[in-house]
Amino acid sequence: MEEGSGRARGRARGRARPQEPAPAGRPMGVRQPVAEPGIGRGAAPFRSQQAPGTVPTIPQEQMMGKMAALALGPNGNGNGNGQTEASAGRGTTRGRYSRFEGGDRQVLLVTKPKDTKKQGEFGQPIDLAANFFKIIKKPDWTLRQYRVDFDPIQDSKRLMSGLMSSVSKDLGPYIFDGTVLFCVKDIGDELVLSTKRSFDDQVVRVTLKKVGEVMPQDHNFMQILNILVRRVMAKMNLVLIGRNFFDNNMQVVAQIPQHRIEVWPGYVTSVRNYEHDLLMNCEITHKVLRTDTAYDLLKKARDQSGGRNMKELALKELLGQVVMTKYNNNTYRIDDIDFSSNPANFTFELGREKKKVTLAEYYKDKYQITIRDLNQPLLVSNPKKTDLRRGQRDPARLIPELSFLTGLTDEMRANFGLMKDVGNFTRVTPQRRFESMMKFSQRFRSICQANAEFEPWGLKLADVPIQFKGRTLGAEKIVLGGETCDYALHEADWSRGMRNKKFISAPVLNKWLVIYPRNVEGEVREFVSNILRVGPGNGFRIGEPKFFPINDDRPGSFINEIGLRSPMGPDLMMFCMPRQKADVYSAIKKEVCVSKPCASQVVCGKAYRVKGLSVATKVMIQMCAKLGGEPWGVQIPLKDAMVVGFDSWHDSSQKKGVGGFVASLNQNFTSYYSTAVFHTRNEEITTCMEACFVKALRAYQGKNGSAPRKIFFYRDGVGSGDIAYVKNTELKAIQQVVQKIDPAIQVCFTVVSKRINTRILAVNGQYGNPPPSTIVDDVVTVPERYDYFLISQSVRQGTVSPTSYNIIEDATNFKASIHQRLSYKLCHLYYNWQGTVRVPAPCQYAHKIAFIVGESIHREPSEALAERLWYL
């Protein structure tokens, strides 16, 4: 969308003239710089000139998104096409707001029941702040919408924008997309203006007809405000990479030369209407860039292969990697390598003269960059969906030595020293976060004042982040076998309190075996003896296992031994791997989870070599849980209730999605039915979930003699843009199952979101992390949702991340405090960690089973293991 305070793109503010049509042979309306045929995304032989190594001038459409023609219904108020769907451009709030079709406006999806109080009452008050700034509006501030017609009709959107700029003195600040205009000035119900086209003096009459006022709950309201914010940020000397702005000033960029890495700080912003005010969320983010290029990886592949299989190694290293070209700060995903082309022989037609040039010549003339190796192959990046919508269908051809790698590989993530060095910059403490937000606010407001931005719209950014009251629920009592234990709230860890205290229930393990490579026998036996020592203290009686050494740690050796020992009917098999090898782990899990189902425990050398009893205790707890034991619990006042968790994972080998489904089977929510199913499309998730739900209800009824009266369903892995789909499909499918079994069953369906940009800070002189159990259900929640934030976990570094809970359906009619306390209690019941976790245990279990099936097993696990936590 073209936007301005009386200006058009490329013209002086307030004095822009109509733009003449593009010369023949050059398409009109092209604004975003796109690469030449075979170089960038699409075939557009023109770009703004830019010296190498400098920050490019980014067109407004690329910075703020280009709104499509806004459809306003069949009543003629809009572009007249009678459609109700609109698309938001890049850089706006695309994908953040769910919408429904039901009128002339796109409005936000409302999930909060009428006459429901979403604020809870249980807990102690606490002073909090959040990474939000209030946007102060004038008392009479109103966003108005007008339809714009030109007589004679103008075909070029670029020309229409220029004509609007020539009459802008009568409009005030505005945003115009070629058909619809938004402004805050009231210019009446209809305004007719006249102007001339600069290139032929043709008189053009511009008619603006008022459509109405844009309400805060309208999708377009948020879209316009986000465009205005990003327009200011574009002038803050920041670099746009993807959708976010980053600071490439060398004074703030973190250099980590020993790992060939740079860390650029940046900002993620969004504006919307919250409970009481219009707020701008400002989250601190980071971009990890590597100083090595794709060319370096190609050389590494060549050296490792010795000239043989070089192509296969190069493809393995580079496919799927995201690179950044610093001459234009664009990012690309590598989809292929063109070994038949190089910068010297790949040619394309440039300009209206259709002059043929090579890539090497192009970069020399365009960016003054001399390609050092003219024989290097070219990287291929296929167009994204947004590129296809712009008509850019040709793949991009990139030069490896100009393509800098981004992100961290799995090998780099496994490097403890590297991750520690990166974390020193990316894990921002609460105090540093507050200071960064204050610097952002100062820069933002100074740009607004110096460039007359934002404020001409009657808007102003508050000086400091918002502060408000929250609540803390306090520490839960951990229930053990006949006693309880307490823990320090700020630590949220009860590992010390559980020592030598009995589990709620524990099986007797006498029939189990250990399989391991012969060369680590001493270490393995010592580790097993530690397990035998710690088990009795918690009431878990473990007999001496049978040891079966194998000659090596190859997958085939483990599989052969499993085949030999499975007929013995062990209750549990333990496998000791000297090194963490994905292929060995995958082979073992396929055998014991699919072909020969049995509870299993895989232990790597990094774990069994640790001296002391800490690791042995954690493994012992996992073994107990996998065999159906209940290590600990919390006080659950609900009766005849079931909790369900569902999460998705992408299978790495079959290109399918994996849905993890977990449902409780007892009153304490400590025993679960678990399964995982594959799906290829979103539509299949509903069918899979429905089938799993039926099996879980049957298992519950078999254990308890009757179906549950209340079901609390926690759905993880849902973006805010998919809430409407989940509500209309998945929730309806669950309700249909319930209706068939017993219509009296009450269902509460909650969407759980971890990847959010909200950060909560405790205010106590300085800024710190709030304690676990902190609840926020006002101020930064949204009025159309029945939502709240919960901080359940404790972190020792950086700023704690809250979890968002959005109740989209509640037939229980419980008060908000009950829902909040139940969610917090469930965060205590994950048996892989003697402390609280970030999401309710059913969600964490669902994620765990989906992950292990999608990453290692690649098949649906045996139903014989469904009532065991075999995947811990």
TAVENHU-V985773 format. One record per residue. SS is DSSP state (H for helix, E for strand, - for the rest). PHI is phi in radians with two decimals (* if undefined). Layout:
ss:SS phi:PHI
ss:SS phi:PHI
This chain:
ss:- phi:*
ss:E phi:-1.43
ss:E phi:-2.40
ss:E phi:3.13
ss:- phi:-1.73
ss:- phi:1.27
ss:- phi:-2.67
ss:- phi:-2.00
ss:- phi:-1.05
ss:- phi:1.45
ss:- phi:-1.96
ss:- phi:-1.19
ss:- phi:-1.03
ss:- phi:1.52
ss:- phi:-2.33
ss:- phi:-1.31
ss:- phi:-1.95
ss:- phi:-1.01
ss:- phi:-1.73
ss:- phi:-1.38
ss:- phi:-1.05
ss:- phi:-1.17
ss:- phi:-1.07
ss:- phi:-1.02
ss:- phi:1.54
ss:- phi:-2.14
ss:- phi:-1.05
ss:- phi:-1.47
ss:- phi:1.44
ss:- phi:-1.40
ss:- phi:-2.15
ss:- phi:-1.34
ss:- phi:-1.16
ss:- phi:-2.11
ss:- phi:-1.36
ss:- phi:-1.18
ss:- phi:-0.92
ss:- phi:1.39
ss:- phi:-1.90
ss:- phi:-1.75
ss:- phi:-1.52
ss:- phi:1.91
ss:- phi:-2.10
ss:- phi:-2.40
ss:- phi:-1.39
ss:- phi:-2.82
ss:- phi:-2.60
ss:- phi:-1.21
ss:- phi:-1.19
ss:- phi:-2.64
ss:- phi:-1.22
ss:- phi:-1.17
ss:- phi:1.43
ss:- phi:-1.86
ss:- phi:-1.34
ss:- phi:-1.24
ss:- phi:-1.34
ss:- phi:-1.67
ss:- phi:-1.03
ss:H phi:-1.07
ss:H phi:-1.12
ss:H phi:-1.24
ss:H phi:-1.33
ss:H phi:-2.03
ss:- phi:1.59
ss:- phi:-1.99
ss:- phi:-1.25
ss:- phi:-1.31
ss:- phi:-0.99
ss:- phi:-1.43
ss:- phi:-1.37
ss:- phi:-2.18
ss:- phi:1.67
ss:- phi:-1.46
ss:- phi:-1.56
ss:- phi:1.54
ss:- phi:-1.53
ss:- phi:2.64
ss:- phi:-1.64
ss:- phi:1.36
ss:- phi:-1.61
ss:- phi:1.27
ss:- phi:-1.68
ss:- phi:-1.99
ss:- phi:-1.81
ss:- phi:-2.27
ss:- phi:-2.03
ss:- phi:-1.64
ss:- phi:-1.42
ss:- phi:-1.15
ss:- phi:1.64
ss:- phi:-1.78
ss:- phi:-1.79
ss:- phi:-1.03
ss:- phi:1.44
ss:- phi:-1.65
ss:- phi:-2.18
ss:- phi:-1.36
ss:E phi:-2.37
ss:- phi:-2.28
ss:- phi:-1.65
ss:- phi:-3.07
ss:- phi:2.59
ss:- phi:-1.52
ss:- phi:-2.08
ss:- phi:-1.60
ss:E phi:-2.12
ss:E phi:-1.24
ss:- phi:-1.21
ss:- phi:-1.72
ss:- phi:-2.04
ss:- phi:-1.41
ss:- phi:-1.14
ss:- phi:-1.15
ss:- phi:1.03
ss:- phi:-1.89
ss:- phi:-1.54
ss:- phi:-1.51
ss:- phi:-1.50
ss:- phi:-1.41
ss:- phi:-2.15
ss:- phi:-1.35
ss:- phi:2.08
ss:E phi:-1.81
ss:E phi:-1.20
ss:E phi:-2.54
ss:E phi:-1.45
ss:E phi:-2.30
ss:E phi:-2.35
ss:E phi:-2.49
ss:- phi:-1.42
ss:E phi:-2.29
ss:E phi:-2.05
ss:E phi:-1.30
ss:E phi:-1.70
ss:E phi:-1.55
ss:E phi:-1.86
ss:- phi:-1.15
ss:- phi:-0.97
ss:- phi:-1.77
ss:- phi:-1.21
ss:- phi:-2.50
ss:- phi:-1.66
ss:E phi:-1.94
ss:E phi:-2.18
ss:E phi:-2.29
ss:E phi:-1.63
ss:E phi:-2.04
ss:E phi:-2.18
ss:E phi:-2.06
ss:E phi:-2.31
ss:- phi:-1.24
ss:- phi:-1.10
ss:- phi:-1.87
ss:- phi:-1.53
ss:- phi:-1.66
ss:H phi:-1.14
ss:H phi:-1.10
ss:H phi:-1.17
ss:H phi:-1.09
ss:H phi:-1.13
ss:H phi:-1.14
ss:H phi:-1.12
ss:H phi:-1.13
ss:H phi:-1.13
ss:H phi:-1.24
ss:- phi:-1.98
ss:H phi:-1.21
ss:H phi:-1.08
ss:H phi:-1.57
ss:- phi:-1.95
ss:- phi:1.33
ss:- phi:-1.11
ss:E phi:-2.62
ss:E phi:-2.27
ss:E phi:-2.34
ss:- phi:-2.01
ss:- phi:1.85
ss:- phi:-2.37
ss:E phi:-2.03
ss:E phi:-2.13
ss:E phi:-2.03
ss:E phi:-2.72
ss:- phi:-1.82
ss:- phi:-1.41
ss:- phi:-1.49
ss:- phi:-1.86
ss:- phi:1.56
ss:- phi:-1.31
ss:E phi:-2.66
ss:E phi:-2.38
ss:E phi:-2.00
ss:E phi:-2.21
ss:E phi:-2.13
ss:E phi:-2.65
ss:E phi:-2.21
ss:- phi:-1.35
ss:- phi:-1.22
ss:- phi:-1.54
ss:- phi:-2.48
ss:- phi:1.05
ss:- phi:-1.19
ss:E phi:-1.34
ss:E phi:-2.18
ss:E phi:-1.70
ss:E phi:-1.92
ss:E phi:-1.98
ss:E phi:-1.95
ss:E phi:-2.02
ss:E phi:-1.23
ss:E phi:-1.59
ss:E phi:2.69
ss:E phi:-1.68
ss:- phi:-1.56
ss:- phi:-1.42
ss:- phi:-1.02
ss:- phi:-1.46
ss:E phi:-1.36
ss:H phi:-1.06
ss:H phi:-1.15
ss:H phi:-1.05
ss:H phi:-1.17
ss:H phi:-1.10
ss:H phi:-1.11
ss:H phi:-1.15
ss:H phi:-1.17
ss:H phi:-1.10
ss:H phi:-1.10
ss:H phi:-1.12
ss:H phi:-1.20
ss:H phi:-1.15
ss:H phi:-1.22
ss:H phi:-1.09
ss:- phi:-1.13
ss:- phi:-1.80
ss:- phi:-1.68
ss:- phi:1.01
ss:- phi:-1.88
ss:E phi:-1.83
ss:E phi:-1.48
ss:E phi:-2.16
ss:- phi:1.17
ss:- phi:-1.78
ss:E phi:-2.01
ss:E phi:-1.76
ss:E phi:-2.27
ss:- phi:-1.78
ss:- phi:-1.77
ss:- phi:-1.12
ss:- phi:-1.09
ss:- phi:-1.30
ss:- phi:-1.97
ss:- phi:-1.26
ss:E phi:-1.52
ss:E phi:-1.69
ss:E phi:-2.15
ss:H phi:-1.10
ss:H phi:-1.13
ss:H phi:-1.98
ss:- phi:0.98
ss:E phi:-2.36
ss:E phi:-2.13
ss:E phi:-2.10
ss:E phi:-1.71
ss:E phi:-1.34
ss:E phi:-2.74
ss:E phi:-2.36
ss:E phi:-2.01
ss:E phi:-2.14
ss:E phi:-2.75
ss:E phi:-2.09
ss:E phi:-2.82
ss:E phi:-1.54
ss:- phi:-1.81
ss:- phi:-0.94
ss:- phi:-2.15
ss:- phi:-2.48
ss:E phi:-1.49
ss:E phi:-2.17
ss:E phi:-1.93
ss:E phi:-1.45
ss:E phi:-2.28
ss:E phi:-1.88
ss:E phi:-1.44
ss:E phi:-2.26
ss:E phi:-2.47
ss:E phi:-2.02
ss:E phi:-1.60
ss:E phi:-2.03
ss:E phi:-1.82
ss:E phi:-1.48
ss:E phi:-1.62
ss:E phi:-1.99
ss:H phi:-1.10
ss:H phi:-1.10
ss:H phi:-1.10
ss:H phi:-1.17
ss:H phi:-1.11
ss:H phi:-1.12
ss:H phi:-1.09
ss:H phi:-1.11
ss:H phi:-1.15
ss:H phi:-1.17
ss:H phi:-1.20
ss:H phi:-1.47
ss:- phi:1.12
ss:- phi:1.63
ss:- phi:-1.79
ss:- phi:0.99
ss:H phi:-1.10
ss:H phi:-1.13
ss:H phi:-1.11
ss:H phi:-1.14
ss:H phi:-1.11
ss:H phi:-1.11
ss:H phi:-1.10
ss:H phi:-1.31
ss:H phi:-1.84
ss:- phi:-1.06
ss:- phi:1.56
ss:- phi:-1.24
ss:E phi:-1.87
ss:E phi:-2.06
ss:E phi:-2.18
ss:E phi:-1.70
ss:- phi:-1.28
ss:- phi:-1.25
ss:- phi:-2.38
ss:- phi:0.98
ss:E phi:-1.74
ss:E phi:-1.95
ss:E phi:-2.44
ss:E phi:-1.69
ss:- phi:-1.44
ss:- phi:-1.85
ss:E phi:-2.91
ss:E phi:-2.21
ss:E phi:-1.65
ss:- phi:-1.36
ss:- phi:-1.52
ss:- phi:-2.06
ss:- phi:-2.60
ss:- phi:-1.08
ss:- phi:-1.55
ss:- phi:-1.90
ss:- phi:-1.50
ss:E phi:-2.12
ss:E phi:-2.69
ss:E phi:-1.56
ss:E phi:-2.11
ss:- phi:1.34
ss:- phi:-1.19
ss:- phi:-1.36
ss:- phi:0.93
ss:E phi:-1.30
ss:E phi:-1.45
ss:E phi:-2.35
ss:E phi:-1.55
ss:H phi:-1.06
ss:H phi:-1.06
ss:H phi:-1.15
ss:H phi:-1.07
ss:H phi:-1.17
ss:H phi:-1.17
ss:H phi:-1.35
ss:H phi:-1.40
ss:H phi:-2.06
ss:- phi:0.98
ss:- phi:-1.89
ss:- phi:-1.70
ss:- phi:-1.30
ss:- phi:-1.36
ss:- phi:-1.95
ss:- phi:-1.41
ss:- phi:-1.83
ss:- phi:-1.23
ss:- phi:-1.22
ss:E phi:-1.87
ss:E phi:-1.50
ss:E phi:-2.06
ss:E phi:-2.23
ss:- phi:-1.28
ss:- phi:-1.14
ss:- phi:-1.42
ss:H phi:-1.07
ss:H phi:-1.15
ss:H phi:-1.16
ss:H phi:-1.12
ss:H phi:-1.13
ss:- phi:-1.50
ss:- phi:1.51
ss:- phi:-1.65
ss:- phi:-1.89
ss:- phi:-1.38
ss:- phi:-1.21
ss:E phi:-1.45
ss:E phi:-1.94
ss:E phi:-2.06
ss:E phi:-1.61
ss:H phi:-0.95
ss:H phi:-1.26
ss:H phi:-1.83
ss:E phi:-1.87
ss:E phi:-1.49
ss:E phi:-1.27
ss:E phi:-2.19
ss:- phi:1.27
ss:- phi:-2.10
ss:- phi:-1.40
ss:H phi:-1.06
ss:H phi:-1.12
ss:H phi:-1.21
ss:H phi:-1.15
ss:- phi:-1.39
ss:- phi:-1.48
ss:H phi:-1.06
ss:H phi:-1.09
ss:H phi:-1.11
ss:H phi:-1.14
ss:H phi:-1.15
ss:H phi:-1.16
ss:H phi:-1.17
ss:H phi:-1.11
ss:H phi:-1.07
ss:H phi:-1.82
ss:H phi:-1.53
ss:- phi:-1.52
ss:- phi:-1.54
ss:- phi:-1.22
ss:H phi:-0.98
ss:H phi:-1.17
ss:H phi:-1.12
ss:H phi:-1.10
ss:H phi:-1.08
ss:H phi:-1.10
ss:H phi:-1.15
ss:H phi:-1.14
ss:H phi:-1.15
ss:H phi:-1.11
ss:H phi:-1.06
ss:H phi:-1.04
ss:H phi:-1.13
ss:H phi:-1.11
ss:H phi:-1.08
ss:H phi:-1.20
ss:H phi:-1.18
ss:H phi:-1.15
ss:H phi:-1.04
ss:H phi:-1.30
ss:H phi:-1.27
ss:H phi:-1.96
ss:- phi:0.91
ss:- phi:-1.77
ss:- phi:1.26
ss:H phi:-1.14
ss:H phi:-1.01
ss:H phi:-1.44
ss:- phi:1.41
ss:E phi:-2.12
ss:E phi:-2.62
ss:E phi:-1.57
ss:- phi:-1.11
ss:- phi:-1.27
ss:- phi:-2.24
ss:- phi:-1.10
ss:- phi:-1.26
ss:E phi:-2.22
ss:E phi:-2.84
ss:E phi:-1.76
ss:E phi:-2.14
ss:E phi:-2.41
ss:E phi:-2.02
ss:- phi:-1.47
ss:- phi:1.56
ss:- phi:-1.35
ss:- phi:-1.54
ss:- phi:-1.46
ss:E phi:-1.50
ss:E phi:-1.55
ss:- phi:-2.10
ss:- phi:-1.24
ss:- phi:1.45
ss:- phi:-2.66
ss:E phi:-2.25
ss:E phi:-2.41
ss:- phi:-1.84
ss:- phi:-2.55
ss:- phi:-1.27
ss:- phi:-1.04
ss:- phi:-1.21
ss:- phi:-1.63
ss:- phi:0.90
ss:E phi:-2.48
ss:- phi:-2.08
ss:- phi:-1.11
ss:- phi:-1.23
ss:- phi:-1.20
ss:- phi:-1.60
ss:- phi:-1.04
ss:- phi:1.03
ss:- phi:-2.05
ss:- phi:-1.23
ss:- phi:-1.17
ss:- phi:-1.02
ss:E phi:-2.66
ss:- phi:-2.56
ss:- phi:-1.34
ss:E phi:-1.81
ss:E phi:-1.91
ss:- phi:-1.95
ss:- phi:-1.86
ss:E phi:-2.57
ss:E phi:-2.46
ss:E phi:-2.18
ss:E phi:-2.02
ss:E phi:-2.78
ss:E phi:-1.17
ss:H phi:-1.07
ss:H phi:-1.31
ss:H phi:-2.07
ss:H phi:-1.06
ss:H phi:-1.08
ss:H phi:-1.14
ss:H phi:-1.15
ss:H phi:-1.12
ss:H phi:-1.14
ss:H phi:-1.14
ss:H phi:-1.10
ss:H phi:-1.11
ss:H phi:-1.16
ss:H phi:-1.11
ss:H phi:-1.11
ss:H phi:-1.30
ss:H phi:-1.47
ss:H phi:-1.04
ss:H phi:-1.03
ss:H phi:-1.06
ss:H phi:-1.77
ss:- phi:1.43
ss:- phi:-1.81
ss:E phi:-1.45
ss:E phi:-2.15
ss:- phi:-1.47
ss:- phi:-1.21
ss:- phi:-1.43
ss:E phi:-1.69
ss:E phi:-1.78
ss:E phi:-2.29
ss:E phi:-1.34
ss:E phi:-2.16
ss:- phi:-1.33
ss:- phi:-2.67
ss:- phi:-1.90
ss:- phi:-1.34
ss:H phi:-0.96
ss:H phi:-1.07
ss:H phi:-1.16
ss:H phi:-1.14
ss:H phi:-1.10
ss:H phi:-1.07
ss:H phi:-1.21
ss:H phi:-1.07
ss:H phi:-1.08
ss:H phi:-1.30
ss:H phi:-1.69
ss:H phi:-1.03
ss:H phi:-1.04
ss:H phi:-1.25
ss:- phi:1.18
ss:- phi:-1.22
ss:- phi:-1.36
ss:E phi:-2.70
ss:E phi:-2.03
ss:E phi:-1.91
ss:E phi:-2.12
ss:E phi:-1.92
ss:E phi:-1.92
ss:- phi:-1.05
ss:- phi:-2.21
ss:- phi:-1.45
ss:- phi:-2.14
ss:H phi:-1.09
ss:H phi:-1.19
ss:H phi:-1.19
ss:H phi:-1.04
ss:H phi:-1.10
ss:H phi:-1.11
ss:H phi:-1.10
ss:H phi:-1.16
ss:H phi:-1.06
ss:H phi:-1.19
ss:H phi:-1.54
ss:H phi:-1.92
ss:H phi:-2.16
ss:H phi:-1.27
ss:- phi:-2.25
ss:- phi:-1.04
ss:- phi:-2.85
ss:E phi:-1.07
ss:E phi:-2.46
ss:E phi:-2.40
ss:E phi:-1.79
ss:E phi:-2.18
ss:E phi:-1.57
ss:H phi:-1.03
ss:H phi:-1.05
ss:H phi:-1.57
ss:H phi:-1.32
ss:- phi:-1.52
ss:- phi:-1.19
ss:- phi:-1.36
ss:- phi:1.71
ss:- phi:-1.91
ss:H phi:-1.12
ss:H phi:-1.19
ss:H phi:-1.06
ss:H phi:-1.14
ss:H phi:-1.09
ss:H phi:-1.15
ss:H phi:-1.08
ss:H phi:-1.12
ss:H phi:-1.09
ss:H phi:-1.06
ss:H phi:-1.07
ss:H phi:-1.16
ss:H phi:-1.16
ss:- phi:-1.66
ss:- phi:1.70
ss:- phi:-1.32
ss:E phi:-2.17
ss:- phi:-1.07
ss:- phi:-2.71
ss:E phi:-2.71
ss:E phi:-2.30
ss:- phi:-1.29
ss:- phi:-2.00
ss:- phi:-1.34
ss:- phi:-1.26
ss:- phi:-2.12
ss:- phi:0.94
ss:E phi:-2.12
ss:E phi:-2.23
ss:E phi:-1.99
ss:E phi:-2.24
ss:E phi:-2.21
ss:E phi:-2.46
ss:E phi:-2.55
ss:E phi:-2.08
ss:E phi:-2.53
ss:E phi:-1.63
ss:- phi:-1.21
ss:- phi:-1.33
ss:- phi:-1.90
ss:- phi:-1.74
ss:- phi:0.96
ss:- phi:-2.16
ss:E phi:-1.62
ss:E phi:-2.08
ss:E phi:-1.80
ss:E phi:-1.68
ss:E phi:-2.15
ss:E phi:-2.38
ss:E phi:-2.42
ss:E phi:-1.28
ss:- phi:-2.08
ss:- phi:-2.33
ss:- phi:-1.30
ss:- phi:-1.61
ss:- phi:1.03
ss:- phi:-2.03
ss:- phi:-2.20
ss:E phi:-2.37
ss:E phi:-1.71
ss:E phi:-2.31
ss:E phi:-2.75
ss:E phi:-2.40
ss:E phi:-2.32
ss:E phi:-1.70
ss:E phi:-2.62
ss:- phi:-1.86
ss:- phi:-2.30
ss:H phi:-1.04
ss:H phi:-1.07
ss:H phi:-1.30
ss:H phi:-1.03
ss:H phi:-1.07
ss:H phi:-1.10
ss:H phi:-1.11
ss:H phi:-1.10
ss:H phi:-1.09
ss:H phi:-1.14
ss:H phi:-1.11
ss:H phi:-1.12
ss:H phi:-1.09
ss:H phi:-1.10
ss:H phi:-1.14
ss:H phi:-1.14
ss:H phi:-1.13
ss:H phi:-1.12
ss:H phi:-1.11
ss:H phi:-1.13
ss:H phi:-1.16
ss:H phi:-1.39
ss:H phi:-1.96
ss:- phi:1.48
ss:- phi:-2.74
ss:- phi:-1.33
ss:- phi:-1.17
ss:- phi:-1.57
ss:E phi:-2.34
ss:E phi:-2.20
ss:E phi:-1.93
ss:E phi:-1.80
ss:E phi:-1.89
ss:E phi:-1.85
ss:E phi:-1.75
ss:- phi:1.34
ss:- phi:-2.04
ss:- phi:-1.35
ss:H phi:-1.08
ss:H phi:-1.30
ss:H phi:-1.82
ss:H phi:-1.10
ss:H phi:-1.06
ss:H phi:-1.12
ss:H phi:-1.08
ss:H phi:-1.14
ss:H phi:-1.50
ss:H phi:-2.09
ss:H phi:-1.12
ss:H phi:-1.08
ss:H phi:-1.10
ss:H phi:-1.11
ss:H phi:-1.14
ss:H phi:-1.12
ss:H phi:-1.16
ss:H phi:-1.11
ss:H phi:-1.07
ss:H phi:-1.07
ss:H phi:-1.27
ss:H phi:-1.46
ss:- phi:-2.86
ss:- phi:-1.07
ss:- phi:-1.36
ss:- phi:-1.16
ss:E phi:-1.76
ss:E phi:-2.01
ss:E phi:-2.06
ss:E phi:-2.01
ss:E phi:-2.14
ss:E phi:-1.59
ss:E phi:-1.85
ss:E phi:-2.24
ss:- phi:-1.75
ss:- phi:-1.47
ss:- phi:-2.22
ss:- phi:-1.76
ss:- phi:-1.35
ss:- phi:-2.25
ss:E phi:-1.94
ss:E phi:-2.10
ss:E phi:-1.50
ss:E phi:-1.89
ss:- phi:-2.68
ss:- phi:1.40
ss:- phi:-1.88
ss:E phi:-1.75
ss:E phi:-2.47
ss:- phi:-1.42
ss:- phi:-1.14
ss:- phi:-1.25
ss:- phi:-0.95
ss:- phi:1.54
ss:E phi:-1.26
ss:E phi:-2.02
ss:E phi:-2.19
ss:- phi:-2.30
ss:- phi:-2.66
ss:- phi:1.19
ss:- phi:-1.78
ss:- phi:-1.55
ss:- phi:-1.88
ss:- phi:-1.17
ss:- phi:-1.51
ss:- phi:-2.01
ss:- phi:-1.73
ss:E phi:-2.25
ss:E phi:-2.79
ss:E phi:-1.92
ss:E phi:-2.28
ss:E phi:-1.79
ss:- phi:-1.84
ss:- phi:-1.88
ss:- phi:-1.98
ss:- phi:-2.16
ss:- phi:-1.75
ss:- phi:-2.31
ss:- phi:1.29
ss:- phi:-1.83
ss:- phi:-1.19
ss:- phi:-1.83
ss:- phi:-1.31
ss:E phi:-1.97
ss:E phi:-1.64
ss:E phi:-2.11
ss:E phi:-2.16
ss:E phi:-1.44
ss:E phi:-1.65
ss:E phi:-2.74
ss:E phi:-2.51
ss:- phi:-1.64
ss:- phi:-1.38
ss:- phi:1.04
ss:- phi:-1.25
ss:- phi:-1.23
ss:H phi:-1.02
ss:H phi:-1.06
ss:H phi:-1.19
ss:H phi:-1.07
ss:H phi:-1.15
ss:H phi:-1.20
ss:H phi:-1.13
ss:H phi:-1.04
ss:H phi:-1.15
ss:H phi:-1.05
ss:H phi:-1.15
ss:- phi:-1.25
ss:- phi:-1.67
ss:- phi:-1.94
ss:- phi:-1.71
ss:- phi:-1.43
ss:- phi:-1.62
ss:- phi:-2.67
ss:- phi:-1.47
ss:E phi:-3.06
ss:- phi:-1.40
ss:- phi:-2.03
ss:- phi:-1.34
ss:- phi:-2.22
ss:- phi:-0.98
ss:H phi:-0.91
ss:H phi:-1.01
ss:H phi:-1.17
ss:H phi:-1.16
ss:H phi:-1.12
ss:H phi:-1.09
ss:H phi:-1.12
ss:H phi:-1.12
ss:H phi:-1.23
ss:H phi:-1.14
ss:H phi:-1.15
ss:H phi:-1.19
ss:H phi:-1.24
ss:H phi:-1.28
ss:H phi:-1.65
ss:H phi:-2.15
ss:H phi:-1.53
ss:- phi:1.09
ss:- phi:-2.53
ss:- phi:-1.27
ss:- phi:-1.20
ss:- phi:-1.14
ss:H phi:-1.16
ss:H phi:-1.14
ss:H phi:-1.74
ss:- phi:-1.08
ss:- phi:-1.76
ss:- phi:-2.23
ss:- phi:-1.51
ss:- phi:-1.18
ss:- phi:-1.67
ss:- phi:-1.14
